[in-house]
Amino acid sequence: MSILHKGFYIIGDRMKKAGGALLILLGLSATQVEANDKIRISGFGSIVGGIVIDGDGYWARLPEGAGQYSDGIELQSESKVAVQARYAATDKLSVTGQVLVRGVNDFEPNLEWLYATYDITPDTSIKAGQMRLPVYHFSDYMDVGLTYPWLRVPSDAYSLALTNYHGISIDMNFDFDEVTSHLKLYTGKKNTDPNKLITLIDQYKGEQLYDDNGNFRGLRGIRTTKDYKDMMGVVLDSNYDALTLRLSYLQGEEKFTSYAEGQYPSNPAFGGEWVDTEFLDISLQYDQDEVLAMIEWNNYDNIYTSWFVSFAYRLDEHWTPYIFYSQFEGDFRFIAPGGISAGFEDAETGSLDDDYNSIGIGARYNLTPYSALKFELLQFNDDGDAAVYIDENQDGNTDSTAFFVSLDFMF
């Protein structure tokens, strides 16, 4: 059996488990789903393939560590499929659950969302449970490729290592003349152990292993955890004609803990203290007829600043070519120029560990209203001192060029 056919077989098998788990959580059988009009089942997925044209490899730094490409054609890292169910218990009370199966997690089903919604009025509702952390313009739809033109959201600007939270939110819709607005207030917490994205970032920065011939042979087994508490956030989304302005602010406390290989959980190498944190995101989108233009900027206090700008043009009902530029600048300055093999430098006056950008050119082709093909050529430029991904030369430079194809679908 080929790798491709094996991958599709595993996805199908895992999806059966995922769908069954979700129905059990909602207290329903398959027969009830067919017979009960209070239940709405939907889903989405993406089959993503990519190949590195130049460089040692490319990593999009997506949640769970997805988006890694090195040798040959990669079909698993970004592929995913999800099933979502909504049960209307009453006219005002509903329960929503989502099970997501990611290729990067070997197609193991994971409960992404499970929350209850109560409609206080037609324009005001309250939610409680596990939900998507709404910090970005596309936070709710990051995994739903059909909702945006690019092959993936510009990942340099979507780098927060937390996607979901446990808590409560209040949503309100209101209008001012011709301006339609949505306001969200939320609070909650979340523990991630390990935090897969941050662990991988740290491993590629300073824990790459090479044999005597200089060939990459893996990563040292460190472990990084990150906990969040007392999170309080606000999102204001306003639309006027073709313009949409979105403002998002989050504050709280976070605890970052790092463990050397073999030292988890009793002997942390560093971290372990709660510190205040803030995250601010601003986006502006113009969507009129053929033109879709957008810019988004965010700042993670004392961690990084990132942004992207994009332009897409709908040629007809099928083709939408696009171009984007994204940039990430971290605040840390520990690793010396030349990568970890060059040692360390002054953390106050040194150059940036993480400073990179991407230029993407691609096109979306709509097959049906519920499916689309996408093609993307991406140039990744690494100007920072630390390695972002595989660094065969061990010089901190991980520039690369890669080509990707995806099939996005909804059902």
C-alpha positions as CSV (number, residue, x, y, z in Angstrom):
1,M,0.0,0.0,0.0
2,S,1.4,3.4,-1.0
3,I,1.9,6.2,1.6
4,L,-0.8,8.2,-0.1
5,H,-3.3,5.4,0.0
6,K,-2.3,4.5,3.5
7,G,-2.9,8.1,4.6
8,F,-6.4,8.2,3.1
9,Y,-7.2,4.9,4.7
10,I,-6.1,6.1,8.1
11,I,-8.1,9.4,7.7
12,G,-11.2,7.4,6.9
13,D,-10.8,5.1,9.8
14,R,-10.0,7.9,12.3
15,M,-13.0,9.9,11.1
16,K,-15.3,7.1,12.0
17,K,-13.9,7.2,15.5
18,A,-14.1,11.0,15.6
19,G,-17.7,11.2,14.5
20,G,-18.7,8.5,16.9
21,A,-17.0,10.2,19.8
22,L,-18.8,13.5,19.0
23,L,-22.2,11.8,18.9
24,I,-21.6,10.1,22.2
25,L,-20.7,13.5,23.7
26,L,-24.0,14.9,22.6
27,G,-25.8,11.8,23.9
28,L,-27.1,10.7,20.5
29,S,-27.1,7.7,18.3
30,A,-26.6,7.7,14.5
31,T,-30.3,6.8,14.1
32,Q,-31.3,9.8,16.2
33,V,-29.1,12.1,14.0
34,E,-31.1,11.1,10.9
35,A,-34.4,11.4,12.6
36,N,-34.0,14.5,14.8
37,D,-34.2,17.9,13.0
38,K,-32.7,19.6,16.1
39,I,-29.3,18.3,15.1
40,R,-27.1,19.8,12.4
41,I,-24.0,18.0,11.3
42,S,-21.3,19.6,9.1
43,G,-17.7,19.3,8.4
44,F,-14.6,20.4,6.5
45,G,-11.2,19.3,5.6
46,S,-8.0,19.9,3.6
47,I,-5.7,17.6,1.8
48,V,-2.4,19.5,1.5
49,G,0.8,18.5,-0.3
50,G,4.0,20.3,-0.6
51,I,7.6,20.0,-1.7
52,V,10.7,22.0,-0.9
53,I,12.3,23.4,-4.1
54,D,15.3,25.0,-2.5
55,G,16.7,24.9,1.1
56,D,16.9,22.3,3.8
57,G,13.2,22.5,4.6
58,Y,10.2,24.7,5.3
59,W,8.0,25.0,8.4
60,A,4.9,27.1,8.5
61,R,4.9,27.0,12.4
62,L,1.2,26.2,12.6
63,P,-0.7,24.9,15.7
64,E,0.4,21.5,16.9
65,G,3.6,21.9,14.9
66,A,1.9,21.3,11.6
67,G,3.3,22.5,8.3
68,Q,6.7,20.8,8.3
69,Y,8.3,20.0,4.9
70,S,11.7,18.6,4.2
71,D,12.4,15.5,2.1
72,G,10.3,14.7,-1.0
73,I,6.5,15.3,-1.3
74,E,4.8,15.7,2.1
75,L,1.1,15.0,2.2
76,Q,0.4,14.5,5.9
77,S,1.7,17.5,8.0
78,E,-1.1,20.0,7.1
79,S,-3.9,17.6,6.0
80,K,-6.9,17.5,8.3
81,V,-10.6,16.8,8.5
82,A,-13.3,17.7,11.1
83,V,-16.9,16.9,12.0
84,Q,-19.0,19.5,13.8
85,A,-22.4,19.0,15.4
86,R,-24.9,21.4,16.8
87,Y,-27.8,20.2,19.0
88,A,-30.6,22.7,19.6
89,A,-31.9,21.6,23.0
90,T,-34.5,24.5,23.1
91,D,-35.2,27.6,21.0
92,K,-32.6,29.4,23.1
93,L,-30.1,26.7,24.2
94,S,-27.8,24.7,22.0
95,V,-24.6,22.6,22.4
96,T,-21.8,22.6,19.8
97,G,-19.0,20.1,19.5
98,Q,-16.2,19.7,17.0
99,V,-13.7,16.8,16.6
100,L,-10.7,17.6,14.5
101,V,-8.3,15.0,13.0
102,R,-4.9,16.4,12.1
103,G,-2.2,14.6,10.0
104,V,0.5,16.1,12.2
105,N,-1.0,14.1,15.1
106,D,-1.0,10.9,13.1
107,F,-4.7,11.3,12.4
108,E,-5.7,10.9,16.1
109,P,-9.1,12.5,16.7
110,N,-9.1,15.5,19.1
111,L,-12.0,17.4,20.7
112,E,-11.4,21.0,19.6
113,W,-14.7,22.6,20.7
114,L,-17.4,21.7,23.2
115,Y,-19.6,24.6,24.4
116,A,-23.1,25.5,25.2
117,T,-24.8,28.7,23.8
118,Y,-27.8,30.5,25.4
119,D,-29.5,33.2,23.4
120,I,-30.5,35.9,25.9
121,T,-32.0,38.1,23.1
122,P,-31.9,37.8,19.3
123,D,-28.7,39.9,19.4
124,T,-27.1,38.8,22.6
125,S,-25.8,35.3,23.6
126,I,-23.6,33.7,26.2
127,K,-21.3,30.7,25.7
128,A,-19.5,28.4,28.1
129,G,-17.1,25.6,27.5
130,Q,-14.0,25.0,25.3
131,M,-13.9,27.5,22.4
132,R,-11.6,29.0,19.9
133,L,-9.5,31.8,21.2
134,P,-10.7,34.8,19.1
135,V,-7.4,36.8,18.8
136,Y,-7.0,36.8,15.0
137,H,-9.3,37.9,12.1
138,F,-9.5,34.3,11.0
139,S,-9.3,32.6,14.4
140,D,-12.6,30.8,14.1
141,Y,-11.8,29.7,10.5
142,M,-8.0,29.0,10.6
143,D,-8.6,25.4,9.9
144,V,-11.4,25.9,7.3
145,G,-9.4,26.5,4.1
146,L,-12.5,27.2,2.0
147,T,-13.1,30.5,3.9
148,Y,-10.1,32.3,2.6
149,P,-8.2,32.7,-0.7
150,W,-4.7,31.5,0.4
151,L,-3.5,27.9,0.8
152,R,-3.2,28.6,4.5
153,V,-3.5,31.7,6.6
154,P,-0.2,33.7,6.4
155,S,1.4,31.8,9.2
156,D,4.2,34.3,10.0
157,A,1.4,36.5,11.4
158,Y,-0.7,33.6,13.0
159,S,1.9,32.3,15.5
160,L,0.3,32.3,18.9
161,A,0.9,29.0,20.5
162,L,-2.7,28.7,21.9
163,T,-5.8,28.2,19.8
164,N,-8.5,27.2,22.3
165,Y,-9.5,28.1,25.8
166,H,-11.9,27.0,28.6
167,G,-14.2,29.9,29.6
168,I,-17.2,32.1,29.1
169,S,-18.0,34.6,26.4
170,I,-20.7,37.1,25.7
171,D,-21.5,38.1,22.1
172,M,-23.5,41.2,21.1
173,N,-24.6,42.5,17.7
174,F,-25.6,46.1,17.2
175,D,-25.9,48.7,14.4
176,F,-25.0,52.4,14.2
177,D,-26.7,53.7,11.0
178,E,-25.0,51.8,8.2
179,V,-22.3,50.3,10.4
180,T,-22.9,46.7,11.6
181,S,-20.8,45.6,14.6
182,H,-20.2,42.6,16.7
183,L,-18.8,42.8,20.2
184,K,-17.3,39.8,22.1
185,L,-16.2,39.8,25.8
186,Y,-14.6,36.7,27.1
187,T,-12.6,35.2,30.0
188,G,-11.0,31.9,30.7
189,K,-7.8,29.8,31.1
190,K,-5.9,27.0,29.4
191,N,-3.0,24.7,30.2
192,T,-0.9,23.1,27.4
193,D,1.4,20.3,28.5
194,P,3.4,19.9,26.4
195,N,2.9,23.0,24.2
196,K,3.8,21.3,20.9
197,L,4.4,24.4,18.9
198,I,6.8,26.1,21.5
199,T,8.6,22.8,22.2
200,L,9.3,22.4,18.5
201,I,10.4,26.0,18.1
202,D,12.9,25.6,21.0
203,Q,14.1,22.3,19.6
204,Y,14.9,23.7,16.2
205,K,16.5,26.8,17.7
206,G,19.0,25.0,19.9
207,E,18.5,21.2,20.1
208,Q,19.1,19.9,16.6
209,L,21.2,16.7,16.4
210,Y,23.7,15.8,13.6
211,D,25.8,12.8,12.8
212,D,29.6,12.9,12.2
213,N,29.0,13.7,8.5
214,G,26.8,16.7,9.3
215,N,23.5,15.0,8.4
216,F,20.4,16.0,10.4
217,R,19.3,13.1,12.6
218,G,16.6,14.5,14.8
219,L,15.9,16.7,17.8
220,R,16.9,16.4,21.5
221,G,13.8,15.5,23.6
222,I,13.2,18.7,25.6
223,R,9.7,19.5,26.7
224,T,8.0,22.9,27.1
225,T,4.7,23.7,28.9
226,K,2.7,26.9,28.9
227,D,-0.2,27.7,31.1
228,Y,-2.6,30.6,30.9
229,K,-5.0,32.0,33.5
230,D,-7.1,35.0,34.3
231,M,-7.5,35.7,30.6
232,M,-9.8,38.6,29.7
233,G,-10.4,39.7,26.2
234,V,-12.5,41.9,24.0
235,V,-13.1,41.8,20.2
236,L,-14.9,44.5,18.2
237,D,-15.7,43.7,14.6
238,S,-17.3,46.5,12.5
239,N,-18.4,46.4,8.9
240,Y,-19.3,49.3,6.7
241,D,-20.0,48.6,3.0
242,A,-16.9,46.8,1.7
243,L,-14.7,47.6,4.8
244,T,-14.3,45.5,7.9
245,L,-12.3,46.7,10.8
246,R,-11.5,44.2,13.6
247,L,-9.8,45.0,17.0
248,S,-8.8,42.4,19.4
249,Y,-7.2,42.7,22.9
250,L,-6.3,40.0,25.4
251,Q,-4.6,40.2,28.8
252,G,-3.9,37.7,31.5
253,E,-1.1,35.7,33.1
254,E,1.0,33.0,31.6
255,K,3.6,30.5,32.9
256,F,6.3,29.2,30.6
257,T,8.3,26.1,31.9
258,S,11.1,24.3,30.0
259,Y,12.5,20.9,30.8
260,A,15.8,19.4,29.5
261,E,15.7,15.9,28.1
262,G,14.8,13.4,30.8
263,Q,14.0,16.0,33.5
264,Y,10.2,16.3,33.1
265,P,8.2,16.8,35.3
266,S,10.3,17.3,38.5
267,N,13.3,19.4,37.4
268,P,12.6,22.4,35.2
269,A,15.6,24.0,33.4
270,F,14.0,27.5,33.7
271,G,10.7,29.3,33.8
272,G,7.9,28.2,36.1
273,E,6.8,31.8,37.2
274,W,3.5,33.5,36.4
275,V,4.0,36.8,34.4
276,D,1.5,39.3,33.0
277,T,0.9,39.1,29.3
278,E,-0.9,41.1,26.6
279,F,-1.9,40.5,23.0
280,L,-3.2,43.1,20.5
281,D,-4.4,42.4,17.0
282,I,-5.8,44.9,14.4
283,S,-7.0,44.0,10.9
284,L,-8.6,45.9,8.0
285,Q,-10.3,44.1,5.1
286,Y,-11.7,45.5,1.8
287,D,-13.9,43.1,0.0
288,Q,-15.8,44.5,-3.0
289,D,-16.7,42.8,-6.3
290,E,-13.5,41.3,-7.7
291,V,-11.1,42.8,-5.1
292,L,-10.1,41.3,-1.7
293,A,-7.4,43.3,0.1
294,M,-6.3,42.9,3.7
295,I,-3.8,43.9,6.3
296,E,-3.4,42.5,9.8
297,W,-0.9,43.4,12.5
298,N,-0.4,42.0,16.0
299,N,1.9,42.4,19.0
300,Y,2.5,39.8,21.7
301,D,4.0,41.8,24.6
302,N,7.7,41.2,25.1
303,I,7.5,38.1,22.7
304,Y,7.0,39.2,19.1
305,T,5.4,41.5,16.5
306,S,4.0,40.2,13.3
307,W,1.9,41.3,10.3
308,F,0.8,40.5,6.8
309,V,-0.6,42.3,3.8
310,S,-2.5,40.5,0.9
311,F,-4.2,41.2,-2.4
312,A,-6.5,38.8,-4.2
313,Y,-8.5,39.4,-7.5
314,R,-11.5,37.3,-8.5
315,L,-11.1,36.8,-12.3
316,D,-14.3,34.9,-12.6
317,E,-16.4,32.4,-10.6
318,H,-13.5,29.9,-10.6
319,W,-10.1,31.6,-10.5
320,T,-8.8,33.9,-7.8
321,P,-5.0,34.7,-7.9
322,Y,-3.4,36.2,-4.9
323,I,-0.2,37.5,-3.4
324,F,0.9,38.2,0.2
325,Y,3.8,39.4,2.3
326,S,4.1,38.4,5.9
327,Q,6.7,39.2,8.6
328,F,7.7,38.0,12.1
329,E,10.1,39.8,14.5
330,G,10.7,38.2,17.9
331,D,12.0,40.2,20.9
332,F,14.6,37.6,22.1
333,R,18.3,38.2,21.5
334,F,20.1,35.3,23.0
335,I,21.7,33.4,20.1
336,A,24.7,34.9,18.4
337,P,24.8,35.5,14.6
338,G,25.6,32.3,12.9
339,G,23.2,30.1,14.9
340,I,23.5,28.1,18.0
341,S,26.9,26.7,16.9
342,A,28.2,30.3,17.3
343,G,27.2,30.5,20.9
344,F,25.2,33.2,22.7
345,E,25.3,37.0,22.9
346,D,24.1,39.8,25.1
347,A,20.3,39.6,25.5
348,E,20.0,43.4,25.6
349,T,22.2,44.6,22.7
350,G,22.4,41.5,20.5
351,S,20.6,41.1,17.1
352,L,17.2,39.3,16.8
353,D,17.0,35.6,17.2
354,D,13.8,35.4,15.1
355,D,13.4,37.8,12.2
356,Y,11.9,36.3,9.1
357,N,9.4,37.0,6.3
358,S,7.5,35.2,3.5
359,I,6.3,36.1,0.0
360,G,3.6,33.9,-1.4
361,I,2.1,33.9,-4.9
362,G,-0.8,31.6,-5.6
363,A,-4.3,30.9,-7.0
364,R,-7.5,29.4,-5.9
365,Y,-9.8,27.5,-8.3
366,N,-13.3,26.9,-7.1
367,L,-14.5,23.4,-8.2
368,T,-17.9,23.7,-6.6
369,P,-19.4,25.9,-4.0
370,Y,-18.1,23.4,-1.4
371,S,-14.6,22.6,-2.7
372,A,-11.6,24.4,-4.1
373,L,-8.1,23.7,-5.4
374,K,-5.2,26.0,-4.4
375,F,-1.7,26.4,-5.6
376,E,1.0,28.4,-3.9
377,L,4.7,29.2,-4.4
378,L,6.3,30.5,-1.3
379,Q,9.7,32.1,-0.6
380,F,10.8,32.1,3.0
381,N,13.6,34.5,4.1
382,D,15.3,34.0,7.4
383,D,17.2,37.0,8.6
384,G,17.4,36.1,12.3
385,D,20.3,34.5,14.2
386,A,18.4,31.3,15.3
387,A,17.4,28.5,13.0
388,V,13.6,28.3,12.3
389,Y,13.7,24.7,10.9
390,I,16.3,22.2,9.8
391,D,19.7,23.9,9.5
392,E,22.1,21.5,7.7
393,N,24.9,24.1,7.6
394,Q,24.3,24.9,11.3
395,D,24.7,28.6,10.5
396,G,21.2,29.8,11.6
397,N,20.1,30.5,8.0
398,T,17.0,28.5,7.0
399,D,15.9,30.2,3.8
400,S,13.8,28.1,1.6
401,T,11.5,28.0,-1.4
402,A,8.5,25.6,-1.5
403,F,5.5,24.7,-3.7
404,F,2.1,23.6,-2.3
405,V,-1.2,22.2,-3.6
406,S,-4.4,21.7,-1.5
407,L,-7.9,20.5,-1.9
408,D,-10.2,22.2,0.5
409,F,-13.8,21.0,1.1
410,M,-16.9,21.4,3.3
411,F,-19.8,19.1,3.8
